[in-house]
């Protein structure tokens, strides 16, 4: 019996092993910076588009938080002390 399929160096649907460190880095960042919002299993089983969305959203949140903190510190430094 002849197999009819698209030419691929892999016999399965998935990513090659060199992508594993990238995936686990994403999982670590998502679990760490969501402050317990995701377990490993939840993060691992998220569809890629959702995992990417949450990572981008966390990045936006923390950048905004850092900007606001810098503004607040600048305000405090500019106030005259007694």
N, C-alpha and C positions, 0 to 999 in steps of 0.2 A: 504494500500500500504506500503510495507516495503522499507526502505531506505537502499541502499547498498552503503557503503562508508568505507573508512579507519577509524579505531578507533581513535578518537581524542576528547579531552575534550572540544573542541571549535566547535561551529556551523558555523564558518566562517573561511575564510583564512586570517590569520593575526597573529600578535604577542600578547602575553598576556600583560595586563596593566603594569606589573612591568618593561617592556622594554621601556615604554614611557619616563622616565627620561633620559635614555641613548640616545634615538633618539633625544630628544630635546637638549641634551648637544652637540651632533654632529652637529645639525642644528645651534646652537648658535656659536660654534667654526668655522664652515664654513662661516657663515655670518660675524662674527666679524673679523676674520683673513684674509678674502679675501678682506677686506676693501671696502665693498659694491659691490663686484663682484657677489653676489647672493642675491636675495630677499628670504624671508621666503618661499613663494610658490615655487620658483624655487628649493631651497634646499630640501624642503619637498618632491617634486615630482621627484627628481632624483632617478634613480634606485640605489639600495644599492651599487652595485659594483662601480658605478661612484662616489657616495658620499664618499665611502671609498678611492677611488683613489685620489680625490681632497684633502681630509683630509691628506692623507699620503704625497702628493706632497707639500702641504702647510707646513707640518712639516719639510720636507727635505729643503725647501726653507729657512725657518726661522732659522733652525740650521746652514745652510751654511752662512747665513747673520751674525749670531752671531759670528761664527768662524772668518769670515773676519774682523768684527769689533774689535774683541779681538786682532787679528794680527796687525791691524792698530794702536790701542791704545798702544800696546807693542812697535811698531816702534817709535811712537811719544815720549814715555817715555824714550827710549834709546838714542834719539838725544840729544846732548849737548845743553844746553841753554846758551845764551850769557849774 
